[in-house]
Amino acid sequence: MIPPTRQRPALRFAPSPNGLLHLGHALSALLNADMAKALGGRFLLRMEDIDLTRCTPEFEQAIYQDLDWLGLDWERPVRRQSDHLGDYRTALDSLIERDLAYPAFMTRGEVKAHVARQEANGSPWPRDPDGAPLYPPVDRVLTGDERRKRMEAGSRHAWRLDMGRAIKQCGKPLYWTETGDGDTGEIAADPQDWGDVVLWRSDAPSSYHLSVTVDDAGQGITHVVRGLDLFHATSVHRLLQTLLGLPAPIYHHHRLILGPDGRKLSKSEGDTGLQELRRHGQTSADIRRLVGL
C-alpha cells in the first residue's frame, strides 16, 4: 500500500500515442486508478506525444476507447506534452545557464565507432543500466568558443546533462521512497550510472527524462506508479527534481507483463493488444484477471 501525502494524492497514467495499448498498459492504468481511489485522490491522464513523427491522433483516440472500455474515468483536460514544449525548454535553459548542460554533436554512428575503437584496444566501455554505452566525454571538454562556432555553423546537436557537474552542484546524496514490487523503502539514487543523459534531442524536442520530470511537477503528481523497467531511471529524475527545485513524488514500480519469450510486451504484440482481445470477446473483468488484479 502506498502511503498518502499531505496534499491531495494525484496519480497519472502516461502512455505514448504511437501504437495500441496492450496488457502491460492495462496493468499500469488499472493500478493507477485503483490506487488513486484507495487514497481518495485524483486519477490523471497524460499523452506523452513528444515524438511528433510517430504519435498520431488516431492512436490517441484508440487509447481513450481502451481506457473507457476498462471502466476508467480520468480528469479533463488531458495533458499533452506537445502543448508544453516551452516548459521543457525553460527547464533546459535554466540548466544551460548554470553550465550543467552542453551541446553534444556526436551522432549515434560516431558514438558506436568510438566505443568500438576503445573496446578493440581491450578497454570495456561503461554502459548504463539499460545496457547502452555511456556518451563519450568528447563534447563535454570543448571550450565555449568551439561550441559556439559549431552551433553557428549549423552543426546538428542534442543537449546533454553534465552528470559529474550536476551531481557536484546537487551536493548531497539522493534517495526516493519506493513502495513497489521490487526493493522498497528509501532507495539510494545513483544517477552517475547513466552518464551524460540526453535532455533535448536533435531529432525531437526534449527527452523522456526532462519532460517526465517537468510534467509530474506540473500536474502535481504525488505518487508515480509505473513499470519496473523504469526503476533505475528514477535516479536521473531525482537528480533533475533537485536541480530544478521540484518536489519528489513517492514511487511505486510494478511488475511487468511478459510475453511468451520472457521479454516485456511491446506495442507490436498484436495478440496482447486490448483492441484485439476485445474483438475476441474478452471483457474488462477478463483483463483484470489476465493482469493479476
C-alpha positions in Angstrom: 0.0 0.0 0.0 1.4 3.4 -1.0 1.3 6.0 1.8 -0.7 9.2 1.4 0.9 12.7 1.3 -0.1 16.0 2.9 -1.6 17.3 -0.3 -4.4 15.5 -2.1 -2.9 12.5 -3.8 -2.6 12.6 -7.6 -1.6 9.7 -9.8 -1.2 9.5 -13.6 -1.2 7.1 -16.5 1.1 8.4 -19.2 1.0 6.4 -22.5 2.6 7.4 -25.7 0.1 7.5 -28.6 2.5 5.8 -31.0 0.7 2.5 -31.0 -2.1 0.5 -29.5 -2.3 -0.4 -25.8 -1.5 -3.9 -24.6 -1.9 -5.9 -21.4 1.1 -4.2 -19.8 -0.5 -0.8 -20.3 -3.8 -2.1 -18.8 -2.0 -3.2 -15.7 -0.4 0.2 -15.2 -3.6 2.1 -15.9 -5.7 0.0 -13.6 -3.2 0.1 -10.8 -3.0 3.9 -11.1 -6.8 4.2 -11.0 -7.2 1.7 -8.2 -4.5 3.3 -6.0 -5.9 6.8 -6.6 -9.3 5.6 -5.5 -7.9 3.9 -2.4 -6.1 7.1 -1.5 -9.1 9.3 -2.1 -7.0 11.1 -4.8 -7.1 12.1 -8.4 -6.5 10.0 -11.5 -5.0 11.9 -14.4 -4.1 11.1 -17.9 -1.1 12.4 -19.9 -0.3 11.9 -23.5 3.5 11.6 -24.0 3.4 12.7 -27.6 6.7 14.4 -28.0 7.7 12.1 -30.9 5.6 14.1 -33.4 6.5 11.7 -36.2 5.2 8.5 -34.6 2.4 9.8 -32.4 -1.0 10.2 -34.1 -4.5 11.4 -33.2 -5.8 8.0 -34.3 -3.7 6.2 -31.7 -4.7 8.8 -29.1 -8.4 8.2 -29.7 -7.7 4.4 -29.5 -6.2 4.9 -26.1 -9.3 6.8 -24.9 -11.5 4.0 -26.2 -9.5 1.3 -24.5 -9.4 3.1 -21.1 -13.1 3.8 -21.3 -13.7 0.1 -22.1 -11.6 -0.8 -19.0 -14.1 1.3 -17.0 -11.7 4.1 -16.1 -12.5 7.7 -15.7 -9.9 10.5 -15.6 -9.8 14.2 -15.1 -10.1 16.5 -18.0 -8.4 18.1 -19.8 -5.8 15.6 -20.7 -2.2 17.0 -20.6 -0.3 16.6 -23.9 3.4 17.0 -23.9 3.2 18.6 -27.3 1.4 21.6 -25.6 4.2 22.1 -23.1 7.4 22.3 -25.1 8.0 25.8 -23.8 8.0 24.4 -20.2 10.7 21.9 -21.1 12.8 24.5 -22.9 12.6 26.8 -19.8 13.9 23.9 -17.6 16.7 23.2 -20.1 17.7 26.8 -20.3 18.0 27.0 -16.5 20.4 24.1 -16.6 22.4 25.6 -19.5 22.7 28.9 -17.7 24.2 27.1 -14.7 26.7 25.3 -17.0 25.0 22.0 -16.2 24.2 21.1 -19.8 26.3 21.1 -23.0 25.7 20.7 -26.8 26.5 17.2 -27.9 27.5 16.8 -31.5 28.3 13.1 -31.9 25.9 11.0 -34.0 24.8 7.5 -33.0 27.2 6.2 -35.6 30.1 8.2 -34.2 29.4 7.1 -30.7 29.2 3.4 -31.8 32.6 3.8 -33.7 34.2 5.5 -30.7 33.1 2.7 -28.3 34.2 0.0 -30.8 37.7 1.5 -31.1 38.1 1.6 -27.3 36.9 -1.9 -26.8 39.1 -3.1 -29.7 42.0 -2.0 -27.6 40.8 -4.1 -24.7 39.1 -1.4 -22.7 35.5 -2.3 -21.9 33.3 0.8 -22.3 30.9 1.6 -19.5 27.2 1.1 -20.1 24.1 2.4 -18.4 21.5 0.3 -16.5 19.7 -0.4 -19.9 22.9 -1.6 -21.5 23.5 1.4 -23.8 27.1 2.7 -23.9 27.7 5.9 -22.0 28.2 9.0 -24.1 31.9 9.7 -24.7 33.4 12.8 -22.9 34.5 14.3 -26.3 32.0 17.2 -26.4 31.9 17.9 -22.7 35.5 19.2 -22.8 35.1 21.6 -25.8 35.7 25.2 -25.0 32.8 27.7 -25.1 34.2 29.2 -28.3 34.4 25.8 -30.0 30.8 25.0 -29.1 29.6 28.4 -30.4 31.4 28.0 -33.7 30.0 24.6 -34.3 26.4 25.7 -33.4 26.7 28.9 -35.5 27.9 26.7 -38.4 24.7 24.7 -38.1 26.1 21.5 -36.7 23.3 19.3 -35.5 23.4 18.7 -31.8 21.5 17.5 -28.8 21.8 18.8 -25.2 23.2 16.6 -22.5 23.4 16.8 -18.8 27.0 17.2 -17.5 26.4 14.4 -14.9 29.6 15.0 -12.9 29.0 18.7 -12.5 25.3 18.2 -11.8 25.9 15.7 -9.0 28.6 18.1 -7.5 26.2 21.0 -7.6 23.5 18.9 -6.0 25.9 18.4 -3.1 24.1 15.7 -1.2 23.1 12.0 -1.6 19.7 11.5 -3.2 17.0 9.0 -2.3 13.5 8.2 -3.2 10.7 6.4 -1.4 9.7 3.2 -3.1 6.6 1.0 -2.4 6.5 -1.2 -5.4 7.1 -4.8 -6.4 10.9 -4.8 -6.1 13.1 -3.2 -3.5 11.1 -0.9 -1.1 11.8 1.8 1.4 14.4 4.5 1.0 16.3 3.8 -2.2 19.6 5.4 -2.9 19.7 7.2 -6.3 22.8 6.5 -8.5 22.4 9.0 -11.4 26.1 8.7 -12.3 25.4 5.2 -13.6 23.6 6.8 -16.6 26.4 9.1 -17.7 25.6 12.4 -19.5 21.9 11.7 -20.3 20.1 13.5 -23.2 17.9 16.4 -22.1 17.0 17.7 -25.5 17.2 15.6 -28.6 18.5 16.7 -32.0 15.6 14.9 -33.8 12.7 15.7 -31.3 12.1 18.3 -28.6 13.0 17.4 -25.1 13.7 13.9 -23.8 11.9 11.5 -21.6 14.0 12.3 -18.5 13.4 16.0 -18.7 9.8 16.1 -19.9 8.5 13.5 -17.4 10.2 15.3 -14.5 8.6 18.7 -15.5 5.3 17.0 -16.2 4.9 15.3 -12.9 5.6 18.5 -11.1 3.3 20.4 -13.4 0.4 18.0 -12.8 1.0 17.9 -9.0 1.7 14.2 -9.1 2.3 12.8 -5.6 2.6 9.1 -6.5 4.3 7.8 -9.6 3.1 4.3 -10.5 4.9 2.8 -13.4 6.7 -0.4 -14.6 9.8 -1.9 -13.0 11.7 -1.2 -16.3 11.8 2.5 -15.2 13.1 1.7 -11.7 16.7 2.8 -12.3 15.7 5.8 -14.4 14.3 7.3 -11.1 17.8 8.1 -10.1 18.0 10.6 -13.0 14.6 12.0 -12.2 15.5 12.6 -8.6 18.6 14.5 -9.7 16.7 16.7 -12.1 14.0 17.3 -9.5 16.6 18.5 -7.1 18.4 20.7 -9.6 15.2 22.3 -10.8 13.7 22.7 -7.3 10.8 20.4 -8.0 9.0 18.1 -5.4 9.8 14.4 -5.2 6.8 12.1 -5.5 6.5 8.7 -3.9 7.4 5.9 -6.4 5.7 2.6 -7.0 7.3 0.4 -9.7 5.1 -2.5 -10.5 5.8 -5.9 -12.1 5.8 -6.2 -15.8 3.6 -8.3 -18.0 5.9 -10.5 -20.1 5.4 -12.2 -23.4 6.0 -15.9 -24.2 9.6 -15.2 -24.9 10.0 -13.7 -21.4 10.5 -10.2 -22.6 8.4 -7.1 -21.9 5.5 -6.6 -24.1 5.7 -4.2 -27.0 3.0 -2.4 -29.0 3.8 -4.7 -31.9 2.4 -7.7 -30.0 -1.0 -8.0 -31.5 -2.2 -10.9 -29.5 -1.9 -9.0 -26.3 -3.4 -5.7 -27.7 -6.5 -4.6 -25.9 -8.4 -4.0 -29.1 -7.6 -7.5 -30.3 -8.7 -9.0 -27.0 -11.9 -7.0 -27.1 -12.6 -8.3 -30.6 -12.3 -11.8 -29.3 -14.9 -11.3 -26.7 -12.8 -10.5 -23.7 -14.4 -8.2 -21.1 -12.8 -5.6 -18.8 -13.2 -8.1 -15.9 -11.3 -10.7 -18.0 -8.5 -8.1 -18.5 -8.2 -7.6 -14.7 -7.8 -11.4 -14.3 -5.3 -11.6 -17.1 -3.1 -9.0 -15.5 -3.4 -10.5 -12.0 -5.8 -8.0 -10.4 
